[in-house]
């Protein structure tokens, strides 16, 4: 599924996102949600490879324009120590190998050890991640980057990351995720 700013939902129309497009291979629902949880919380790295391959197949099949760089959403070092790996980094590395796009994996950093986003409202999520990320490197001026994560729910984390990347000089920031939670109609 590809969403662009032309496909913007009502909440996003009020506050346009910092990223241009969202590329996702799957909807975050059963059984995909179970596969992602196994990958993320049970360290089943094979599940991450499957998800990465599905994302790459989607990009190839839909002839998605390739970015100059892949940038994984970072974890705070305390969460990294607890979890033992960064799932976004794993996905980015697999995508890089398959599509031949370089990963710049240590320049976007998380300075705040935020609480988990699950269970928070959209407003609470925005407040939780505001100022949580910073850029620590030189980004090639005018480059097109894809921000990589395992799953996108409200988009607040990737939006904050995209804001930082735009301020660092990225011309275009797309979000590539293995799955996306689609809001239910009310």
C-alpha positions in Angstrom: 0.0 0.0 0.0 1.3 3.4 -0.9 -0.1 6.5 0.7 0.9 10.0 -0.4 0.0 13.4 0.8 -2.9 13.3 -1.8 -4.3 10.3 0.2 -4.2 12.3 3.5 -6.7 11.5 6.2 -8.7 14.1 8.1 -6.3 14.3 11.1 -3.3 14.7 8.8 -5.0 17.4 6.7 -5.1 19.5 9.9 -1.4 18.8 10.5 0.4 17.7 7.3 3.0 15.1 8.0 6.7 15.8 7.6 7.1 12.8 5.3 5.9 12.6 1.7 4.9 9.0 1.2 4.2 5.9 3.2 5.2 2.5 1.7 3.9 -0.6 3.5 3.6 -4.2 2.5 1.0 -5.4 4.9 -1.8 -4.3 7.2 -1.1 -4.6 10.9 -3.7 -7.2 11.7 -3.8 -10.9 12.4 -1.6 -12.8 11.5 0.9 -10.0 10.6 0.6 -8.5 14.1 1.7 -11.8 15.6 4.6 -12.1 13.3 5.8 -8.6 14.2 5.4 -9.3 17.9 7.4 -12.5 17.6 10.1 -10.6 15.7 10.2 -7.5 18.0 9.6 -9.0 21.5 10.7 -12.6 21.2 13.8 -12.0 19.1 12.6 -14.2 16.2 14.9 -12.7 13.6 13.7 -15.0 10.9 10.3 -13.3 11.2 12.1 -10.0 10.5 13.7 -11.5 7.4 10.3 -12.6 6.1 8.8 -9.2 6.8 11.7 -7.5 5.1 11.4 -9.7 2.0 7.7 -8.9 1.8 8.5 -5.2 1.9 11.1 -5.5 -0.8 8.7 -7.5 -3.0 6.1 -4.8 -2.6 8.7 -2.1 -3.6 9.8 -4.1 -6.6 6.4 -5.2 -7.8 5.0 -1.6 -7.5 8.1 0.0 -9.0 8.5 2.3 -6.0 11.1 5.0 -6.6 14.3 4.2 -4.7 15.7 6.6 -2.1 19.3 7.5 -1.8 19.6 6.2 1.7 17.8 4.0 4.2 17.6 5.3 7.8 16.2 3.1 10.5 14.2 4.6 13.4 16.6 4.4 16.4 16.0 2.9 19.8 17.2 4.6 22.9 20.3 2.7 24.2 18.5 1.5 27.3 15.8 -0.1 25.2 18.4 -1.5 22.9 20.1 -3.1 25.8 16.8 -4.6 27.1 15.6 -5.8 23.7 19.1 -6.8 22.4 18.5 -5.5 18.9 16.8 -2.8 16.9 14.0 -4.2 14.7 14.1 -1.2 12.4 17.9 -1.7 11.9 17.3 -5.4 11.1 14.7 -4.5 8.5 16.9 -1.7 7.0 19.8 -4.1 6.6 17.8 -6.8 4.9 16.2 -4.2 2.6 19.6 -2.8 1.8 21.0 -6.2 0.8 18.1 -6.9 -1.4 17.6 -3.5 -3.1 21.2 -2.3 -3.0 20.4 0.9 -1.1 22.9 2.0 1.5 21.9 2.3 5.2 22.9 5.2 7.3 22.2 3.6 10.6 23.9 5.5 13.4 23.3 9.2 12.5 19.6 9.5 13.6 19.7 9.1 17.3 17.2 8.9 20.1 18.1 11.2 23.1 15.0 10.5 25.2 14.1 7.1 26.6 10.4 7.6 25.9 7.6 5.4 27.3 6.2 2.8 24.9 3.8 4.4 22.4 1.2 1.6 22.7 -1.7 2.6 24.8 -1.1 6.3 24.4 -3.5 8.7 22.6 -2.4 10.5 19.5 -1.8 13.7 21.5 0.1 11.8 24.2 2.2 10.1 21.5 3.2 13.5 19.9 4.2 14.9 23.3 6.1 11.6 24.1 8.3 11.8 21.1 8.7 15.6 20.7 12.4 16.3 20.8 13.3 12.6 21.3 15.5 12.4 18.2 18.4 14.3 16.8 20.7 14.1 13.8 24.4 13.5 14.4 26.2 13.6 11.1 26.3 15.2 7.7 23.4 14.4 5.4 24.1 14.8 1.7 22.2 18.0 0.8 18.9 17.4 -1.1 18.9 13.6 -0.7 15.8 11.4 -0.8 15.7 9.1 2.3 13.4 6.3 3.4 12.9 6.1 7.1 12.6 2.4 8.0 10.5 0.9 10.8 8.7 -2.4 11.4 5.2 -1.0 12.0 3.4 2.4 11.8 0.3 3.0 13.9 -0.5 6.8 14.3 2.7 7.9 12.6 3.9 10.2 15.4 7.3 8.6 15.8 8.1 8.6 12.1 6.7 12.1 11.7 9.1 13.4 14.4 12.0 11.5 12.8 11.1 12.9 9.4 11.0 16.5 10.9 14.6 16.0 12.1 15.7 14.6 8.8 14.2 17.5 6.9 15.9 19.9 9.2 19.1 18.1 8.5 18.7 18.7 4.8 16.7 15.8 3.4 14.8 16.9 0.3 12.3 14.1 0.5 11.5 11.7 3.4 9.4 8.6 2.7 8.4 6.1 5.3 8.9 2.4 4.5 7.3 0.0 7.0 6.6 -3.7 6.9 3.0 -3.1 8.2 0.7 -0.2 9.0 -2.3 -0.1 11.3 -5.3 1.2 9.4 -7.7 3.2 11.5 -11.1 1.7 11.6 -14.0 3.7 10.3 -16.1 5.2 13.1 
